[in-house]
Every structure is written in structure tokens, then in C-alpha cells.
Amino acid sequence: MTSLPFNSVEDRLYVLRTRWERYVADGRFEQFIEFAVAVNSLAEHFNRLRLPGLVRLCEGLENAVLARLGEQSMHPLAEQDILLLQRQLDTLLGSVTTSRAPVPARRTEEREPSTQEIDWVKPRSVWIVSASEKQGLADGLSRQLQFFGFQVCLMPWSGSPPQTDPPLAVLFIPASAAALPDELRCIETLRAACPASQLFYLGVESIIDPIVALMRAGIDVAIPADEQPSMVLNRILDLVQTHEQEKYRVLVVEDSRVAVALIQRTLAEHGIDSRAISDPCTMLEVLEAYRPDLILMDMYMPRFNGVEATRVLRQMSAYQAIPIVYLSGESEIGMQVEALRLGGDQFLIKPFNPVLLAAVVKTKIERFRETQRSSRLDGLTGLLNHTAAKARLKVMVSMAAQSVERHITVAMIDIDHFKSINDTYGHPVGDQVIRGLAWLLKARLRSTDLIGRYGGEEFLLALPEVDPALARSVIDRIRADFAALPHAHPGGALYATFSAGISVYPDIDAAASLTEAADSALLNAKSLGRNRVEHVMV
């Protein structure tokens, strides 16, 4: 199985087409497995790029492929199976072609991004299909989306879709929670016209039957009424904010060179980094240096077995939670159960299916990383939580102390009159206002800046290596932008403001003292009338 460096959507599409053509020509079982791996890899890539419509099409093709994988004796497939898979592949390739928006013309003074920066140019348009009774909600969402740079097209349920490129998303706002037959037909029509767009239905009842009916019609996300404005904007912003995450890392503990080669080729095809060792006695040193997200552990190795190695790791606090997947030719169920009881997370039988191996590895790592993130991040905003933000500021101050003339501007931000927002519009809208400020901060500040939710409606910022006057100007510009940001609610949109206080390192040289001083300046800003930025007087 050849491992290729996938750098773009085009690379994956080329491999997908090539492997399918080879299988159609030769009909060999191993070629069909390689085709299945290519489909899975493309789905994972679209998922990382946050293109849910194309992910759905890939997954449909992948399910059809895996259903026909079977044993070697089943290949080559019958002609009717070949034709069915060909139709699904053609649908996927056609949707990829029509969904990819052209690269927009750039002004001459703008920097031309590199190929790695533009792997997929996503549409920035959103269609809102709204009942007349919900026009206020539709208008509020439209203003909020436009603030974040989306082009919005409003249309009634009975209207025809615009003759433009498919949008990033379509929002359906019905008059009542239960979808009528005509509304389901409208959804089906737009689903067919926009196969790669994500379709949202706002205001559904929390009952399974109507949600299933909506999904069968083509809805991707059905949002309950009390979460409408906040969740839908959060999801749409998430679609266009593709964050390059750190590569997955897997430690392979396996004494068979053939097995190691197959495992590492499979992982590499899915963009997963790996390191292999044949002697489990070196495992602790490698774990400390490599810091993997998962261990693939052979059950039978020289000197001791995989279960014994796992029991050792589970006694160490640093490795109590790391996922461990056993690999073995052992098929006896009792032994497998015992191995899992003694610390393993899953058991794969050799020879393993490479698609299944990659899926198990990615799923286990995603859950492991999510657990790690949840201990550091605020659940509402995705920012650093109180404890993690304080720890990060302490590290920043420590690093600055080792440099010459390095500034850090610290800001404490508090949303003005937040209690009255909750009392007037309800806590879901209040949460939306908090999220709106979090989105704005992430959009306006650098990746090197500290952004944390300090508690409630209060945020902590730290801007390193920037002139304090410029840092204050940036924060004040964010204040003005936030005052202009509409927050959609069922009756329309509301506006909010914030106050901020700032302090500067090295004028104040301790992390705790910086936050205390910034908080004191924040109180001063509120006493002076709110919606302003004040500097601590040293």
C-alpha cells in the first residue's frame, strides 16, 4: 500500500480516482482496500476543513464500500455493484467541483497566501428561509451574520432558490415547531440543489420522530427553540474557522517488522505521525520524549506481554488516561475480555482491516484530546478557563522576565449591565452575548495573545511584545466593534457594551498583581460611565 504525501484536496481526489480506476480494471481485493482507505482519508480531510455536506457524501460512499469489502473471494465485485459505487463516486466528485468557490480576486497590496493556506476556499454566503411570523428572528440573524462578513439571502418558504453558487449553510425558520409536508418538500429541494451545504432547522421540538423526519428530508442540524440564535451562529462560524491542530501521535509497541510497516503506512495515509519500538523495556523513555496520544500494543512480545506493560503504565499518573489498543492474532474471547479489564481500551485482531485501524485510532485520540481540552477550556466559549488563563499569564510573565524590554499588556474586560440582559432576555441570550464577545476577541487578537474567560461575563487578556499604547488602541477598537455587534434573539437583535481596565508589565512585575491592577482600572472605567478602557495609575 503506497503512502502518499497528501497536501490538498486535489491530491486526495487524484488518489481516490486512480485507485478506483485500478480496481475497476484489475478487480483485486487489495486494490479495493486501498480505495476504501482513500475514501476514508478524503472524508477525514473534509471534516478537518469543516465541510459537513461533503463529509456526509464521503461517508455515504464509504458505507457502501465497506458493505462490499467482505472477503477476498468476493472480488472482483459484480457489475451492478461497480455501477452503484461509480454513481456515488460521480455524485461526490461533482459536488466537490460545484461546491468549491473560486478564489476571490485580491487587492495588489494584500499578501498572496501560500498553497497550504488556501486548501479550500469556502463560500461566505448563507440563505435564510423564514416564515413571515419569524421575520424578526430572521432579520436579527441576518444582521449578526453580516457583521461577521457573510452575505445573507432572505427568502420565504415558498420562494425559489437564487441562481447563485451554493451557500455555506441554509437556515430554515418555520412558523411552528412541527414541519409541514410542504416545508419538508422545500427542504428536500434545497438539499438536492446544495449537496455540500449544511442545512439547519431552527425551533424543533425535542421529540425523536419529527427530528428523524427532518433528517430524512436533508437537515443536518435540528436546533431546539431555546437555543436558536446562539447555537446556529456558533455552528456557522465554526464552519469557516479551520484550525490546524497538532498532528496525532501514535506509539507502536510491536516486535514484528512486517506489522510495523503496515501499521505505519496506514497511519501515514491518514496524516497520523507514529513511532515504533520493538522492545517494551524502552517504552517509558520513549513515552516521556515522544508524548503520544495513543499506544498500539502488541499482546505478545519478548520478556513480557502487552497486558503486563499496560498494568505498569496504569500505575503511573502521567499515563493513566492514555488510550491503549491491543493488537494480537489471539481470537479467544475470554483472553480479550481479561486484557481489556486489566487496562486496555480496545482489541484488534491481526490481520487487521486498515480502515478499521485508522478509525479506531482517530476516534480514541479525539476523545482523549477532548478530555484533556475540557480540563483547560471554558465550555461556553472555548477560551481558556479561569485556572488555565491564570497559569498561562504566569508563564508569560516568567518568560518576559528572562528578556530585555519585553512588554505585556494585561486587560480585564467586563460586559456592562449584564444582569439586566439576563433578566430581560433570558440566560440563553445572555450566553449568546458572552459567546459573541469571545468570537470577536478570537477574531481580532493574535494566536500568541492570551484570551481567557475569567468568570461569568468577565474576560482576561494578555498581549505580549506589543507597545502598551498600541495594545490599548487595539482593545479600544474591539470595544467599539462589540458595541456595534447585533445579538439575535426571537424578537430581533440587542446591543451590548463592555468596560476594560489595563495594566502593563514590567511596570508591575507579578502575574497576580497585574490582574489585580487591571481589575482596579476596570472598576474605575465602570465608575466613569462604562463602555470605555482605563489604564491603571502606577
C-alpha positions as CSV (number, residue, x, y, z in Angstrom):
1,M,0.0,0.0,0.0
2,T,1.7,3.2,-1.2
3,S,1.8,6.1,1.3
4,L,1.5,9.5,-0.4
5,P,2.0,13.0,1.0
6,F,-1.5,14.5,0.8
7,N,-1.1,18.2,0.7
8,S,-4.5,19.3,-0.7
9,V,-8.0,18.3,-1.7
10,E,-6.7,17.8,-5.3
11,D,-4.1,15.2,-4.1
12,R,-6.8,13.1,-2.3
13,L,-9.2,13.3,-5.3
14,Y,-6.5,12.2,-7.6
15,V,-5.6,9.2,-5.4
16,L,-9.3,8.4,-5.0
17,R,-10.0,8.4,-8.8
18,T,-6.8,6.5,-9.5
19,R,-7.4,3.7,-7.0
20,W,-10.9,3.2,-8.2
21,E,-9.9,3.0,-11.8
22,R,-7.2,0.5,-10.9
23,Y,-9.7,-1.7,-9.1
24,V,-12.3,-1.5,-11.9
25,A,-9.5,-2.6,-14.3
26,D,-8.0,-5.4,-12.3
27,G,-10.6,-6.3,-9.6
28,R,-8.0,-7.2,-6.9
29,F,-9.1,-7.3,-3.2
30,E,-6.1,-5.3,-2.0
31,Q,-6.9,-2.5,-4.6
32,F,-10.4,-2.3,-3.1
33,I,-9.0,-1.9,0.4
34,E,-6.7,0.9,-0.9
35,F,-9.8,2.6,-2.5
36,A,-11.7,2.3,0.9
37,V,-8.7,3.9,2.7
38,A,-8.7,6.8,0.1
39,V,-12.4,7.4,0.7
40,N,-11.9,7.5,4.4
41,S,-9.0,9.8,4.1
42,L,-10.9,12.3,2.0
43,A,-13.8,12.2,4.5
44,E,-11.4,13.0,7.3
45,H,-9.8,15.8,5.4
46,F,-13.2,17.4,4.6
47,N,-14.1,17.0,8.3
48,R,-10.9,18.9,9.3
49,L,-11.8,21.6,6.8
50,R,-15.3,21.8,8.4
51,L,-17.2,20.9,5.2
52,P,-20.0,18.8,6.6
53,G,-22.0,18.4,3.4
54,L,-19.0,16.8,1.6
55,V,-18.3,14.7,4.7
56,R,-21.8,13.3,4.5
57,L,-21.4,12.4,0.8
58,C,-18.0,10.8,1.6
59,E,-19.4,8.8,4.5
60,G,-22.3,7.6,2.2
61,L,-19.8,6.3,-0.3
62,E,-17.6,4.8,2.5
63,N,-20.5,2.9,4.0
64,A,-21.3,1.5,0.5
65,V,-17.7,0.5,0.0
66,L,-17.3,-1.2,3.4
67,A,-20.6,-3.1,2.9
68,R,-19.0,-4.7,-0.1
69,L,-15.5,-5.2,1.3
70,G,-16.1,-8.8,2.5
71,E,-13.6,-11.4,1.9
72,Q,-11.0,-11.8,-0.9
73,S,-13.3,-14.4,-2.7
74,M,-16.0,-11.7,-3.2
75,H,-13.8,-9.7,-5.6
76,P,-14.0,-8.5,-8.3
77,L,-17.5,-7.2,-7.5
78,A,-20.5,-7.8,-9.7
79,E,-21.1,-5.3,-12.4
80,Q,-24.2,-3.9,-10.7
81,D,-22.2,-3.1,-7.6
82,I,-19.5,-1.5,-9.7
83,L,-22.1,0.7,-11.3
84,L,-23.7,1.7,-8.0
85,L,-20.4,2.7,-6.5
86,Q,-19.5,4.6,-9.7
87,R,-22.7,6.6,-9.4
88,Q,-21.9,7.5,-5.8
89,L,-18.4,8.4,-6.7
90,D,-19.5,10.6,-9.6
91,T,-22.0,12.4,-7.3
92,L,-19.3,13.1,-4.8
93,L,-16.8,14.4,-7.4
94,G,-19.5,16.5,-9.0
95,S,-20.4,18.0,-5.6
96,V,-16.8,18.8,-4.9
97,T,-16.5,20.6,-8.2
98,T,-19.6,22.7,-7.8
99,S,-19.1,23.4,-4.1
100,R,-15.6,24.8,-4.5
101,A,-15.9,28.6,-4.7
102,P,-13.5,30.4,-7.0
103,V,-10.6,32.1,-5.3
104,P,-11.6,35.8,-5.0
105,A,-9.5,38.5,-6.6
106,R,-7.2,40.2,-4.1
107,R,-6.1,43.7,-3.9
108,T,-2.5,44.2,-5.0
109,E,-1.4,45.3,-1.6
110,E,-2.6,42.1,0.1
111,R,-0.2,39.3,0.7
112,E,-0.7,36.3,-1.6
113,P,-1.4,33.3,0.6
114,S,0.6,30.1,0.1
115,T,-0.9,26.9,-1.2
116,Q,-1.0,25.5,2.3
117,E,-3.1,28.4,3.5
118,I,-5.8,28.0,0.8
119,D,-6.6,24.4,0.6
120,W,-10.3,25.1,0.3
121,V,-12.0,28.4,-0.4
122,K,-15.3,28.2,1.3
123,P,-18.4,30.2,0.3
124,R,-19.3,33.0,2.7
125,S,-23.0,33.1,1.9
126,V,-25.9,32.0,4.0
127,W,-29.5,31.5,2.8
128,I,-32.3,32.1,5.4
129,V,-35.7,30.5,4.6
130,S,-38.1,32.1,7.0
131,A,-41.8,32.1,7.8
132,S,-43.3,35.6,7.8
133,E,-44.2,35.2,11.5
134,K,-40.5,34.8,12.3
135,Q,-39.2,37.7,10.3
136,G,-37.8,39.5,13.4
137,L,-35.6,36.5,14.2
138,A,-34.5,36.2,10.6
139,D,-33.6,39.9,10.4
140,G,-31.6,39.7,13.7
141,L,-29.7,36.6,12.5
142,S,-29.1,38.3,9.1
143,R,-27.6,41.4,10.8
144,Q,-25.4,39.3,13.0
145,L,-24.1,37.2,10.2
146,Q,-23.4,40.2,8.0
147,F,-21.4,41.7,10.9
148,F,-19.1,38.7,10.7
149,G,-18.7,39.1,6.9
150,F,-21.4,36.7,5.5
151,Q,-23.5,37.5,2.5
152,V,-27.1,36.7,3.5
153,C,-30.1,36.0,1.2
154,L,-33.5,36.0,2.8
155,M,-36.4,34.1,1.2
156,P,-39.8,32.8,2.1
157,W,-40.6,29.1,2.3
158,S,-42.5,29.2,-1.0
159,G,-39.7,31.1,-2.8
160,S,-37.3,29.7,-5.4
161,P,-33.5,29.4,-4.5
162,P,-31.3,32.2,-6.0
163,Q,-29.4,31.4,-9.2
164,T,-26.0,31.7,-7.5
165,D,-23.3,29.4,-6.2
166,P,-24.4,27.1,-3.3
167,P,-24.1,28.7,0.1
168,L,-22.1,27.6,3.1
169,A,-25.3,27.0,5.0
170,V,-29.1,27.2,4.7
171,L,-31.2,28.2,7.8
172,F,-34.8,27.1,7.9
173,I,-37.1,29.1,10.3
174,P,-40.6,27.7,10.4
175,A,-43.7,29.3,11.8
176,S,-44.2,26.4,14.3
177,A,-42.0,23.6,15.6
178,A,-43.7,20.8,13.6
179,A,-42.6,20.8,9.9
180,L,-45.4,20.7,7.4
181,P,-45.4,18.5,4.3
182,D,-44.8,21.5,2.1
183,E,-41.8,22.5,4.3
184,L,-40.3,19.0,4.1
185,R,-40.6,19.2,0.3
186,C,-38.8,22.6,0.3
187,I,-36.0,21.1,2.4
188,E,-35.7,18.2,0.0
189,T,-35.5,20.5,-2.9
190,L,-32.7,22.7,-1.4
191,R,-30.9,19.6,-0.2
192,A,-30.7,18.4,-3.8
193,A,-29.6,21.8,-5.0
194,C,-27.0,22.3,-2.3
195,P,-25.4,18.9,-1.6
196,A,-22.4,20.3,0.1
197,S,-24.1,23.0,2.2
198,Q,-25.1,22.5,5.8
199,L,-28.8,22.7,6.5
200,F,-30.1,23.9,9.8
201,Y,-33.7,23.8,11.1
202,L,-34.4,26.2,13.9
203,G,-37.0,25.7,16.6
204,V,-37.6,21.9,16.5
205,E,-39.4,20.1,19.4
206,S,-37.2,17.8,21.5
207,I,-39.1,14.7,20.2
208,I,-37.3,12.0,18.1
209,D,-39.9,11.3,15.4
210,P,-40.0,14.9,13.9
211,I,-36.2,15.2,14.1
212,V,-35.8,12.0,12.2
213,A,-38.3,13.2,9.6
214,L,-36.3,16.4,9.2
215,M,-33.0,14.5,8.8
216,R,-34.5,12.2,6.2
217,A,-35.6,15.3,4.2
218,G,-31.9,16.5,4.3
219,I,-31.5,18.6,7.6
220,D,-28.0,18.2,9.1
221,V,-28.7,20.0,12.4
222,A,-32.0,20.4,14.2
223,I,-31.8,23.1,16.8
224,P,-34.3,23.4,19.8
225,A,-36.2,26.7,20.1
226,D,-34.5,27.9,23.3
227,E,-31.0,27.6,21.7
228,Q,-31.8,29.1,18.2
229,P,-29.7,32.2,17.7
230,S,-26.7,31.4,19.8
231,M,-26.2,27.8,18.6
232,V,-26.7,28.5,14.9
233,L,-24.2,31.4,14.8
234,N,-21.7,29.3,16.7
235,R,-22.1,26.4,14.2
236,I,-21.8,28.7,11.2
237,L,-18.7,30.5,12.5
238,D,-17.2,27.1,13.3
239,L,-17.6,26.0,9.7
240,V,-15.3,28.7,8.4
241,Q,-12.8,28.7,11.2
242,T,-10.5,25.8,10.3
243,H,-7.8,25.5,12.9
244,E,-4.7,23.5,12.1
245,Q,-4.4,21.1,15.0
246,E,-1.3,19.4,16.2
247,K,-0.7,16.1,14.4
248,Y,-1.9,12.9,16.1
249,R,0.9,10.8,17.5
250,V,0.9,7.1,18.0
251,L,3.5,4.9,19.7
252,V,3.6,1.4,18.2
253,V,4.9,-1.3,20.5
254,E,5.4,-4.2,18.2
255,D,8.2,-6.7,17.5
256,S,7.1,-7.7,14.0
257,R,8.8,-5.6,11.3
258,V,6.1,-6.5,8.8
259,A,3.3,-5.5,11.1
260,V,5.1,-2.2,12.0
261,A,5.5,-1.4,8.3
262,L,1.8,-2.0,7.6
263,I,0.6,0.0,10.6
264,Q,2.9,3.0,9.9
265,R,1.8,3.1,6.2
266,T,-1.9,3.0,7.3
267,L,-1.4,5.8,9.9
268,A,0.6,7.9,7.5
269,E,-2.2,7.8,4.9
270,H,-4.4,9.4,7.5
271,G,-2.0,12.1,8.5
272,I,-1.0,10.4,11.7
273,D,2.5,10.5,13.0
274,S,3.9,7.3,14.6
275,R,7.0,6.0,16.2
276,A,7.7,2.3,16.6
277,I,9.7,0.3,19.2
278,S,10.3,-3.4,19.3
279,D,11.5,-3.7,22.9
280,P,8.9,-2.7,25.5
281,C,11.7,-2.2,28.0
282,T,12.4,1.2,26.3
283,M,8.7,2.3,26.4
284,L,8.9,4.6,29.4
285,E,11.8,6.7,28.0
286,V,10.1,6.9,24.6
287,L,6.8,7.9,26.1
288,E,8.5,10.7,28.0
289,A,10.2,12.1,24.9
290,Y,7.5,11.4,22.3
291,R,4.3,12.2,24.3
292,P,2.0,10.1,22.1
293,D,-1.8,10.4,22.1
294,L,-2.3,6.6,21.9
295,I,-0.4,3.3,22.2
296,L,-0.8,0.4,19.8
297,M,0.4,-2.5,21.9
298,D,1.2,-6.0,20.6
299,M,-0.1,-8.6,23.1
300,Y,2.9,-11.0,22.8
301,M,6.5,-9.6,23.0
302,P,9.8,-10.7,24.3
303,R,10.3,-10.7,28.1
304,F,6.7,-9.7,29.0
305,N,3.3,-9.3,27.3
306,G,1.2,-6.2,26.4
307,V,-1.1,-6.7,29.4
308,E,1.8,-6.6,31.8
309,A,3.2,-3.4,30.1
310,T,-0.3,-1.8,30.3
311,R,-0.6,-2.6,34.1
312,V,2.7,-0.9,34.7
313,L,1.5,2.2,32.8
314,R,-1.8,2.4,34.6
315,Q,0.0,2.7,37.9
316,M,1.7,6.0,36.7
317,S,-0.4,9.1,36.9
318,A,1.0,10.5,33.7
319,Y,-0.3,7.5,31.7
320,Q,-3.5,6.5,33.5
321,A,-5.7,8.0,30.8
322,I,-3.7,7.4,27.6
323,P,-5.7,5.1,25.2
324,I,-4.1,1.7,24.7
325,V,-5.3,-0.5,21.8
326,Y,-4.1,-4.1,21.8
327,L,-3.0,-5.9,18.6
328,S,-3.0,-9.7,18.5
329,G,-3.7,-12.8,16.5
330,E,-5.4,-14.2,19.6
331,S,-9.1,-14.7,18.9
332,E,-10.2,-16.3,22.3
333,I,-12.9,-14.0,23.7
334,G,-12.1,-14.8,27.4
335,M,-8.5,-13.6,27.0
336,Q,-9.6,-10.4,25.2
337,V,-12.1,-9.6,28.0
338,E,-9.4,-10.1,30.6
339,A,-6.9,-7.9,28.6
340,L,-9.5,-5.1,28.5
341,R,-10.3,-5.5,32.2
342,L,-6.7,-5.0,33.1
343,G,-6.3,-1.6,31.4
344,G,-6.8,-1.8,27.6
345,D,-9.3,0.3,25.6
346,Q,-9.8,-1.9,22.6
347,F,-8.7,-5.1,21.0
348,L,-7.9,-5.5,17.3
349,I,-7.3,-9.0,15.7
350,K,-4.4,-9.5,13.3
351,P,-4.5,-9.3,10.3
352,F,-6.4,-6.0,10.9
353,N,-8.5,-4.1,8.4
354,P,-6.5,-0.8,7.8
355,V,-9.8,1.3,7.5
356,L,-10.9,-0.1,10.9
357,L,-7.4,0.5,12.5
358,A,-7.4,4.1,11.3
359,A,-11.0,4.7,12.5
360,V,-10.3,3.3,16.0
361,V,-7.1,5.3,16.4
362,K,-8.6,8.6,15.4
363,T,-11.7,8.1,17.5
364,K,-9.8,7.2,20.6
365,I,-7.4,10.1,20.1
366,E,-10.2,12.6,19.5
367,R,-11.9,11.6,22.8
368,F,-8.6,11.6,24.6
369,R,-7.7,15.1,23.4
370,E,-11.3,16.4,24.1
371,T,-11.0,15.2,27.7
372,Q,-7.7,17.0,28.0
373,R,-9.1,20.2,26.5
374,S,-12.2,20.1,28.7
375,S,-10.0,20.4,31.8
376,R,-8.4,23.7,30.4
377,L,-11.2,25.3,28.3
378,D,-14.4,27.1,29.2
379,G,-17.3,25.1,28.0
380,L,-19.4,28.1,26.8
381,T,-16.8,30.0,24.8
382,G,-13.9,27.6,24.1
383,L,-11.5,30.0,25.7
384,L,-9.1,29.2,28.4
385,N,-10.9,28.8,31.7
386,H,-10.1,30.8,34.9
387,T,-7.4,28.4,36.2
388,A,-5.7,27.8,32.8
389,A,-5.7,31.6,32.0
390,K,-4.0,32.5,35.3
391,A,-1.5,29.7,34.7
392,R,-0.8,30.9,31.2
393,L,-0.3,34.5,32.4
394,K,2.2,33.3,35.0
395,V,4.2,31.5,32.3
396,M,4.1,34.6,30.1
397,V,5.4,36.9,32.9
398,S,8.1,34.3,33.7
399,M,9.3,34.3,30.1
400,A,9.2,38.1,29.9
401,A,11.4,38.3,32.9
402,Q,14.2,36.5,31.0
403,S,14.1,39.0,28.2
404,V,15.1,42.7,27.9
405,E,12.4,45.4,27.4
406,R,9.6,42.9,26.8
407,H,6.1,44.3,27.5
408,I,2.9,42.5,28.3
409,T,-0.4,44.4,28.4
410,V,-3.0,42.8,30.6
411,A,-6.7,43.7,30.4
412,M,-9.7,42.8,32.4
413,I,-13.0,43.1,30.5
414,D,-16.5,43.0,31.9
415,I,-19.8,43.2,29.9
416,D,-21.8,46.2,31.0
417,H,-25.2,45.7,32.7
418,F,-25.1,42.0,32.0
419,K,-27.5,41.1,34.8
420,S,-30.2,43.2,33.1
421,I,-29.6,41.4,29.8
422,N,-30.2,38.1,31.5
423,D,-33.3,39.4,33.4
424,T,-34.8,40.9,30.2
425,Y,-34.0,38.4,27.5
426,G,-33.2,35.2,29.5
427,H,-30.0,33.3,30.1
428,P,-29.7,31.7,26.6
429,V,-29.5,35.2,25.1
430,G,-27.0,36.2,27.8
431,D,-24.9,33.2,26.9
432,Q,-25.0,34.3,23.3
433,V,-23.7,37.8,24.2
434,I,-20.8,36.2,26.1
435,R,-20.1,34.0,23.1
436,G,-20.3,37.0,20.8
437,L,-17.6,38.8,22.7
438,A,-15.4,35.6,22.7
439,W,-15.7,35.3,18.9
440,L,-14.8,38.9,18.5
441,L,-11.8,38.6,20.7
442,K,-10.6,35.5,18.9
443,A,-11.1,37.2,15.5
444,R,-9.3,40.4,16.4
445,L,-6.3,39.2,18.5
446,R,-3.3,37.1,17.6
447,S,-2.7,33.4,18.2
448,T,0.1,34.4,20.6
449,D,-2.2,36.5,22.8
450,L,-3.9,35.1,25.9
451,I,-7.7,35.2,25.8
452,G,-9.5,33.6,28.8
453,R,-12.9,33.7,30.4
454,Y,-12.1,34.7,33.9
455,G,-15.6,34.1,35.2
456,G,-19.2,35.0,34.4
457,E,-19.2,37.9,32.0
458,E,-15.5,38.8,32.8
459,F,-12.5,38.1,30.4
460,L,-8.8,38.2,30.9
461,L,-6.5,39.3,28.0
462,A,-2.7,39.4,27.8
463,L,-0.9,40.9,24.7
464,P,2.8,40.2,24.8
465,E,5.6,42.0,22.9
466,V,3.5,45.0,21.7
467,D,3.8,48.6,22.6
468,P,1.3,49.4,25.5
469,A,-0.2,52.4,23.7
470,L,-0.9,50.2,20.6
471,A,-2.3,47.4,22.8
472,R,-4.7,49.9,24.4
473,S,-5.7,51.1,21.0
474,V,-6.5,47.5,19.8
475,I,-8.6,46.8,22.9
476,D,-10.5,50.1,22.5
477,R,-11.2,49.2,18.8
478,I,-12.6,45.8,19.9
479,R,-14.7,47.7,22.4
480,A,-16.2,49.8,19.6
481,D,-16.7,46.8,17.4
482,F,-18.5,44.9,20.2
483,A,-20.9,47.9,20.8
484,A,-21.9,47.6,17.1
485,L,-22.3,43.8,17.1
486,P,-26.0,42.7,17.0
487,H,-27.0,39.8,19.2
488,A,-30.0,38.0,17.6
489,H,-33.0,36.9,19.8
490,P,-36.5,35.8,18.9
491,G,-37.7,39.4,18.9
492,G,-34.9,40.9,16.8
493,A,-31.4,42.0,18.0
494,L,-29.9,43.7,21.0
495,Y,-26.6,45.5,21.5
496,A,-24.2,45.4,24.5
497,T,-21.0,47.2,25.6
498,F,-18.1,46.3,27.8
499,S,-15.7,48.2,30.0
500,A,-12.0,47.4,30.4
501,G,-9.1,48.1,32.6
502,I,-5.4,47.5,31.6
503,S,-2.1,47.2,33.4
504,V,1.4,46.7,31.9
505,Y,4.5,44.5,32.6
506,P,7.2,45.5,33.6
507,D,5.5,48.5,35.4
508,I,4.0,45.7,37.5
509,D,6.2,42.6,37.6
510,A,4.0,39.8,39.0
511,A,1.1,38.0,37.3
512,A,-1.3,38.2,40.3
513,S,-0.5,41.9,40.8
514,L,-1.1,42.6,37.0
515,T,-4.6,41.1,37.2
516,E,-5.4,43.0,40.4
517,A,-4.3,46.3,38.9
518,A,-6.2,45.7,35.7
519,D,-9.3,44.8,37.8
520,S,-8.9,48.1,39.7
521,A,-8.7,50.0,36.4
522,L,-11.8,48.1,35.3
523,L,-13.8,49.3,38.3
524,N,-12.6,52.9,37.5
525,A,-13.9,52.5,33.9
526,K,-17.3,51.5,35.3
527,S,-17.4,54.3,37.7
528,L,-16.7,56.8,34.9
529,G,-19.7,55.7,32.9
530,R,-18.9,52.3,31.4
531,N,-18.1,51.4,27.7
532,R,-14.6,52.7,28.0
533,V,-11.0,51.5,28.5
534,E,-8.9,52.8,31.5
535,H,-5.3,52.4,32.4
536,V,-4.1,51.7,35.9
537,M,-2.1,54.5,37.5
538,V,1.2,53.3,38.9
